[in-house]
Each structure stands twice: as structure tokens, then as C-alpha cells.
């Protein structure tokens, strides 16, 4: 049963990936929609970022002094000025580790 | 004009920094699946059949928590429905491909690959073999994801939980959107999406992940109207 569910979930995921690329004719989208699509990265990725920072494993809000908030702020500042993905990720992780292992330990 | 090989390599190059967070996350995903008591073959098969990061963990966690298969499958579908938006954006650049190529390339579209290839596409609209960049990002992601989840399944959670490496995932996405903070309209859209995702976090089937982008895109359409 679990195998069957995985296959259905896989087919469903593939259809989500494929529908707009292969099945829907682009001309069906109006100019207004095409203009709005410019915002897709900014409109989608914060839905992954915010909960991962502000909500903990138990589904409740973190405290305002949570190390993840601090790490995220450092990553945003470093990323903004360095324009470098590795620097963004590492600065966030290292500042987060600094807080949990050095300051709060 | 860049060759197919150059574009493919460029795609690999553009996505590789994200592997810093994807690989530890893959290891964690594989390890969690086995820890939850699922058959290792089944946990690994998900990396090929679904190939969808967080949705794989959610699926197993729901089932092990006693949810029905229907709930688990629906949740995967809803979590991955954001790919409809990615596809709509990418279709501009993939329009001329044959139907078969579109079907094949679709399998490889993932968050980071979409983000990096889309950035490249916007700057290089005239390249003839643009889609090779997307194949480059997608294949790199695929290979790393398979190796990472497989090693998590076989070796267990050899990444110490204390390191909190799950936190690398939001950081990877911060790296993707951070340059758009220069534009006030994008900032408004991002904050709308982020706050909506917190507001609707408890909505059924993890639907916050698609509800908040829809709200944010609605706000974006209002911004476009005001701009005129």
C-alpha cells in the first residue's frame, strides 16, 4: 500500500512539474499573468524560508532570541553584499553555531 | 553563442554552491526515513519516484504518525504544486522544444535548479540551447540527491543532529532571493509571502506552501497595476 502511495505521489509531483511546461500552451497566459510571473521566486521561496526560521519542530513560534533568527540576519547581510551563495550559507551556519555552541552552551 | 556542453557545465557550476545545504539535508532525509521504521528500499525509491526534498520526509512522517495514505499523497501533491508556478515561468524559454524533450526535462525541475536557471535565462535570452543549462542544474541536483539520501539510508544519521543542519535549507533560499531585496516591489511580495506562510502554517495538508505564493502573486499584480 505504501509503495502504491509513493507511485501516486510521484506521478502527481511529475504532473505538477510537467503541466505548465509541456501541456499548457503559453499563449493561453495573458500579458498580465506573464508580467506577474516575474515575481514567482520572490513569491514562493519566502514560504520555505520563514517557517524554517520562525517555527520550530513542534509547530510553535520560536522565541525572538532564537539563534536561527540571528543566523538568518547575518546570512542576509553577507549575501546582500558578497553576492556569493557559499558565503551566504556559511555565514548563516557559522553565526548560528557560534550562538548555540559558544554563547548559549 | 555557447555550445550545449558549455551551457550544461554552466548549469552544473551555477547550482553547485547549493549542494552545501542539499547534501546534508539529503542525508538527514534518508536517515529519518529509516529511523521512522520504513523499508530502506522504499525510502530510497522515493528519491527517484518523487525526487522532491522536503515532500519525501513529510510523506513518511505523516504515514508513521498514523495519517491515511490519501492524506500523505494529497500533502505531497500540494507541497509540490509550486512547480506549476516554476513551469509557467520556465515555459517561456522551453517553448520551442519538442513535446518529448519537454516531458523529459520536466522531471529534473527542482527549486534551486529553477531559481538558478531562471536567473541565467533572463540574462541570456538569445542562446539557442538554453535548456541545457536547466539540464545541468537538474542533473547535478539529481545525482547529489541520490547519493545524499542513499548515504543517509545506509550509514544512518552520521551528520550530528546537534549541528542543526536543517537550518542550511532556509539559508540556501535566502541566497537565492537576497539580491532582489534591492527592489522595493520584490520586498513587499516577499514579506507578504513570508507572513502569509506563518499565518497559514497550520492550514491542512501543508497548504501554506501554495496559499502564501498565491496571495503574494495577487499582491504583485496589484503592485503592477499601481506602477502603470
Contacts between the chains, C-beta under 8 A, distances in Angstrom:
chain1	res1	chain2	res2	distance
A	1	B	69	6.2
A	2	B	38	7.4
A	2	B	42	6.2
A	2	B	63	6.6
A	2	B	69	7.3
A	3	B	42	6.5
A	3	B	45	7.6
A	4	B	69	7.6
A	5	B	59	7.8
A	5	B	63	7.6
A	5	B	69	4.1
A	5	B	72	6.0
A	5	B	73	5.3
A	6	B	42	6.8
A	6	B	45	6.3
A	6	B	46	5.6
A	6	B	49	5.6
A	6	B	50	6.8
A	6	B	59	7.4
A	7	B	49	6.2
A	8	B	73	5.2
A	9	B	49	7.6
A	9	B	50	5.5
A	9	B	55	7.6
A	9	B	59	6.1
A	9	B	72	7.2
A	9	B	73	4.8
A	9	B	76	4.0
A	9	B	77	7.0
A	10	B	46	7.7
A	10	B	49	3.5
A	10	B	50	4.7
A	10	B	51	7.9
A	12	B	73	6.7
A	12	B	76	6.5
A	12	B	77	4.2
A	12	B	80	7.2
A	13	B	50	5.2
A	13	B	51	7.4
A	13	B	52	5.2
A	13	B	55	7.0
A	13	B	76	6.3
A	13	B	77	7.2
A	13	B	80	4.4
A	13	B	83	7.4
A	14	B	106	6.9
A	14	B	107	6.3
A	16	B	77	7.1
A	16	B	80	4.8
A	16	B	81	5.3
A	16	B	82	7.8
A	16	B	83	4.1
A	16	B	84	5.6
A	16	B	87	7.7
A	17	B	80	7.6
A	17	B	83	4.6
A	17	B	86	7.6
A	17	B	87	6.4
A	17	B	106	4.5
A	17	B	107	6.6
A	17	B	109	5.0
A	18	B	87	7.2
A	18	B	102	7.4
A	18	B	103	6.2
A	18	B	106	3.7
A	18	B	107	7.7
A	19	B	84	6.2
A	19	B	87	6.2
A	20	B	84	5.4
A	20	B	85	7.8
A	20	B	86	7.8
A	20	B	87	2.9
A	20	B	88	4.4
A	20	B	90	7.7
A	20	B	91	5.6
A	21	B	87	4.5
A	21	B	90	6.0
A	21	B	91	5.4
A	21	B	94	5.7
A	21	B	102	5.2
A	21	B	105	7.0
A	21	B	106	5.0
A	21	B	109	7.4
A	22	B	99	6.2
A	22	B	102	3.8
A	22	B	103	5.4
A	22	B	106	6.1
A	24	B	88	7.7
A	24	B	91	7.3
A	26	B	91	5.0
A	26	B	92	6.6
A	26	B	95	5.7
A	29	B	88	6.8
A	32	B	221	6.9
A	32	B	224	7.4
A	33	B	88	7.9
A	34	B	92	7.6
A	35	B	224	5.6
A	36	B	217	5.5
A	36	B	220	5.3
A	36	B	221	4.9
A	36	B	224	6.5
A	37	B	85	7.5
A	37	B	88	5.6
A	37	B	89	5.1
A	38	B	220	7.9
A	39	B	185	7.8
A	39	B	186	6.9
A	39	B	189	5.1
A	39	B	216	7.2
A	39	B	217	6.2
A	39	B	220	4.0
A	40	B	85	4.9
A	40	B	86	7.0
A	40	B	88	7.5
A	40	B	89	5.0
A	40	B	213	7.6
A	40	B	217	7.4
A	41	B	115	5.7
A	41	B	118	6.8
A	41	B	176	6.6
A	41	B	177	6.0
A	41	B	180	7.1
A	42	B	177	6.0
A	42	B	180	5.4
A	42	B	186	4.4
A	42	B	189	4.5
A	42	B	190	4.9
A	42	B	193	7.2
A	42	B	216	7.3
A	42	B	220	7.8
A	43	B	85	7.7
A	43	B	189	5.2
A	43	B	190	7.7
A	43	B	192	7.8
A	43	B	193	5.2
A	43	B	213	4.6
A	43	B	216	3.7
A	43	B	217	4.8
A	43	B	220	6.2
A	44	B	82	5.4
A	44	B	85	6.1
A	44	B	86	7.9
A	44	B	193	7.0
A	44	B	213	4.6
A	44	B	216	7.8
A	45	B	111	7.5
A	45	B	115	7.4
A	45	B	173	4.5
A	45	B	176	5.9
A	45	B	177	5.1
A	45	B	190	7.9
A	45	B	193	7.8
A	46	B	177	7.2
A	46	B	190	4.7
A	46	B	191	7.5
A	46	B	193	4.1
A	46	B	194	3.7
A	46	B	197	6.6
A	46	B	212	7.4
A	46	B	216	7.5
A	47	B	82	7.9
A	47	B	193	5.4
A	47	B	194	7.2
A	47	B	196	7.5
A	47	B	197	4.1
A	47	B	208	6.5
A	47	B	209	5.2
A	47	B	212	4.4
A	47	B	213	5.9
A	48	B	54	8.0
A	48	B	111	7.4
A	48	B	169	7.1
A	48	B	170	6.7
A	48	B	173	5.2
A	48	B	209	7.4
A	49	B	170	4.5
A	49	B	173	4.9
A	49	B	174	6.0
A	49	B	177	7.7
A	49	B	194	6.6
A	50	B	193	7.8
A	50	B	194	3.8
A	50	B	195	7.4
A	50	B	197	4.9
A	50	B	198	5.6
A	51	B	197	5.5
A	51	B	198	6.6
A	51	B	201	5.7
A	51	B	208	7.2
A	52	B	166	7.3
A	52	B	167	7.3
A	52	B	169	5.8
A	52	B	170	3.9
A	53	B	170	5.4
A	54	B	198	5.9
A	55	B	198	7.0
A	55	B	201	5.9
A	59	B	201	7.3
A	59	B	202	7.3
A	61	B	198	7.8
A	68	B	167	5.8
A	68	B	170	7.8
A	71	B	167	6.5
A	71	B	171	7.4
A	72	B	170	6.5
A	72	B	171	7.3
A	72	B	174	6.5
A	75	B	171	5.1
A	75	B	174	5.1
A	75	B	175	7.4
A	75	B	178	7.9
A	76	B	174	5.9
A	76	B	178	5.9
A	76	B	181	7.4
A	79	B	174	6.0
A	79	B	175	5.3
A	79	B	178	3.9
A	79	B	179	7.8
A	80	B	178	5.3
A	80	B	179	7.3
A	80	B	181	6.2
A	83	B	179	6.5
A	84	B	17	7.8
A	85	B	17	3.7
A	85	B	18	6.5
A	85	B	20	7.9
A	85	B	172	7.6
A	85	B	175	4.3
A	85	B	176	8.0
A	86	B	17	4.7
A	86	B	20	6.2
A	88	B	171	6.4
A	88	B	174	6.2
A	88	B	175	3.9
A	88	B	178	6.6
A	89	B	17	7.3
A	89	B	20	5.1
A	89	B	21	5.7
A	89	B	168	6.0
A	89	B	171	4.6
A	89	B	172	6.1
A	89	B	175	6.1
A	90	B	20	7.4
A	92	B	167	7.3
A	92	B	168	7.8
A	92	B	171	4.2
A	92	B	174	7.0
A	93	B	165	7.8
A	93	B	167	6.7
A	93	B	168	6.1
A	93	B	171	6.6
A	96	B	164	6.7
A	96	B	167	5.8
A	97	B	163	7.2
A	97	B	164	8.0
A	100	B	162	7.9
A	100	B	164	6.9
